[in-house]
């Protein structure tokens, strides 16, 4: 007996792209930094919030690449002539990737109190009813 995967199940025609998307998400291997929240702000909008304390707006970049929202952070090492007795706050770079579903658009981004907020909206598809004529014969 052969194993049916999501994309090859007979009731899920045309969902092979969804299976590739799930595999790509599972392989992304994002470590736990920076921590983030995803919240639903309305029926068709969402907000991703990342804790980016110590980063300035100029240290962050937000791009959409191949249906993925990519947020990168890079801090310049500004130690200069300072002498640290203890250095527990590392200037650490990161890349956090979120796979976007079809129809999800990235809206505005804002930063407040060390939290980066990225708003997403999902377009509401129009209901389409198609009648198929049956040919005789």
Protein Blocks (a to p, Z undefined) as FASTA:
>chain_A
ZZddfklpmklghilmmmmmmmmmmmnopafbdcdddddfbfkbccddddfehiafklpc
cddeehiacdddddddfklmaccfbdcbccddddddddddehiacdddddeehiacdddd
ddddddddddddddeZZ
